[in-house]
Structure formats: structure tokens, C-alpha cells
Amino acid sequence: MKKNVVIMFVLVAFLGASAPGRPAGGPGGGEMALIEQSIRDSIGWAKDKDFARLYAIIANDPDFLEVHPDGVVVKGFEEFRKAERIWKSADFRAIRYEIRDLRINLSKSGDVAWFFCLLDDINEWRGQPANWEDTRWTGVLEKREGHWIVVQQHFSFAAKD
């Protein structure tokens, strides 16, 4: 069973690396890895509460935009920072995250990228689950001064029947 899981992982990684929008080599190949790292870090920072990393990849300007599944719209970096009190709280604990079906597209100019994935963001608040599971996550990144910065992101849940 374990061998099958490893084979499946290698196969998925190989197919994903060569899928349209995710060049495995040639023009954009190295950029895709940098973009993916910024996407992962924009969620993964929470495990160690690495605010320096978070603020290095979120656009530090009034045009930043983030939409939550409950309809909350965060407009601008200063409004985004207001959540800091929650994340810094000892009551909040990031446990793990998983990104599935990540699709990244790079503009012809090479300085804008957009993505889609499914996200499980597993956390605790005061010892109770505080999760976003099977969350649809889309976003736009812009290359600024050599770094990929998230300028817009949208999280949503599929409607349940």
C-alpha cells in the first residue's frame, strides 16, 4: 500500500509539473517554483507565526484585496494587519495545511501570475477546530523588485446540497 502511495505521488508530481500553465523547464520554469513558494508561504507562515515572511509576500499597499468565504472583504494592507491580534494570540494555533490541484499561470510579460487550488487550512482556536477544508483559493501575484507578492486572493466554499 505504501509503495502504491509513493508511486502515485511521483506520478502526480510528474504530471503536475508538465501540466499547461506550469512549465517544468524553459522560460518561466524557475519563476513557477518561486511563485509556488510564495503561495505556500502565504499560508505556511502561520505554523511558526513568521510575520516577517507573511508581510514580505502580501502587498503592502491600499490595493491589496482578500475575500473570505463568509463574505468579509479585506481592503488594503492596513486592514489585513488587523487580523494580527488573532494570529498572535496564544489561543490560535496553526496545525497544518494542504494545497491540492494547484494551477499557476504566468503572464506573457512574466510579472503577473494567477492561481487556483483547493486548500485545507487546519487550525485551532482555544483548543477547538477552526478549519477551512476543501476551500477554493484563487489569487493574483505580481513580481515586485524581484519578489512574488500576493496582491489579491479569494477563498470560498462550494455550496452544499
QUIRAZI-V417798 format. One record per residue. N is the residue number from 0. OMEGA is omega as a letter, one per 30 degrees, with the letter a starting at -180 (NA if undefined). D_CENTER is the distance of its C-alpha to the mean C-alpha in Angstrom with 1 decimal. Layout:
N_OMEGA_D_CENTER ; N_OMEGA_D_CENTER
This chain:
0_a_30.3 ; 1_l_28.2 ; 2_l_29.2 ; 3_l_28.1 ; 4_l_24.6 ; 5_l_24.4 ; 6_a_25.9 ; 7_l_23.4 ; 8_l_20.4 ; 9_l_22.1 ; 10_l_22.9 ; 11_l_19.4 ; 12_l_18.0 ; 13_a_20.9 ; 14_l_20.6 ; 15_a_16.9 ; 16_a_17.6 ; 17_a_20.4 ; 18_l_19.0 ; 19_l_19.4 ; 20_l_16.7 ; 21_a_15.8 ; 22_a_19.0 ; 23_l_19.9 ; 24_a_22.3 ; 25_a_24.2 ; 26_l_22.9 ; 27_a_19.1 ; 28_l_18.7 ; 29_l_18.0 ; 30_a_15.8 ; 31_l_13.6 ; 32_l_13.2 ; 33_l_12.4 ; 34_l_9.8 ; 35_l_8.1 ; 36_l_8.7 ; 37_l_7.3 ; 38_a_3.7 ; 39_a_4.9 ; 40_a_6.9 ; 41_l_5.1 ; 42_a_5.3 ; 43_l_8.1 ; 44_a_10.3 ; 45_a_11.7 ; 46_l_13.7 ; 47_a_16.0 ; 48_a_15.4 ; 49_a_14.9 ; 50_l_15.1 ; 51_l_16.2 ; 52_l_13.0 ; 53_a_10.9 ; 54_l_13.6 ; 55_a_13.7 ; 56_l_10.4 ; 57_a_10.7 ; 58_a_13.7 ; 59_l_16.7 ; 60_a_18.7 ; 61_a_20.0 ; 62_l_18.2 ; 63_a_14.7 ; 64_l_13.9 ; 65_l_11.8 ; 66_a_13.1 ; 67_a_13.2 ; 68_a_14.8 ; 69_l_18.0 ; 70_l_18.5 ; 71_l_17.8 ; 72_l_17.0 ; 73_a_16.0 ; 74_l_17.8 ; 75_a_17.7 ; 76_a_16.6 ; 77_l_19.6 ; 78_l_18.8 ; 79_a_15.2 ; 80_a_17.0 ; 81_l_19.2 ; 82_a_16.8 ; 83_a_17.5 ; 84_l_20.7 ; 85_a_19.0 ; 86_l_16.5 ; 87_a_19.5 ; 88_l_21.8 ; 89_l_23.2 ; 90_a_22.8 ; 91_l_19.0 ; 92_l_17.8 ; 93_a_14.4 ; 94_l_15.5 ; 95_l_12.9 ; 96_l_9.7 ; 97_l_9.7 ; 98_l_7.8 ; 99_l_10.6 ; 100_a_12.0 ; 101_l_9.4 ; 102_a_11.3 ; 103_l_11.1 ; 104_a_14.1 ; 105_l_15.7 ; 106_l_18.4 ; 107_l_21.9 ; 108_l_22.1 ; 109_a_19.3 ; 110_l_17.8 ; 111_l_15.4 ; 112_l_12.6 ; 113_a_10.9 ; 114_l_8.8 ; 115_l_9.0 ; 116_l_8.2 ; 117_a_9.5 ; 118_l_8.0 ; 119_l_10.5 ; 120_a_10.0 ; 121_a_13.5 ; 122_l_15.2 ; 123_l_18.8 ; 124_a_20.6 ; 125_l_24.2 ; 126_a_24.2 ; 127_l_23.2 ; 128_l_20.1 ; 129_a_17.5 ; 130_l_15.0 ; 131_a_12.7 ; 132_a_13.6 ; 133_a_13.3 ; 134_l_11.0 ; 135_a_10.5 ; 136_l_7.3 ; 137_l_8.1 ; 138_l_7.8 ; 139_l_10.1 ; 140_l_10.3 ; 141_l_13.8 ; 142_a_15.6 ; 143_l_17.6 ; 144_l_20.2 ; 145_a_18.8 ; 146_l_15.2 ; 147_a_12.0 ; 148_l_11.1 ; 149_l_8.7 ; 150_l_11.7 ; 151_l_10.8 ; 152_a_8.4 ; 153_l_10.0 ; 154_l_9.9 ; 155_l_13.1 ; 156_l_15.3 ; 157_l_17.8 ; 158_l_21.3 ; 159_l_23.4 ; 160_NA_27.0
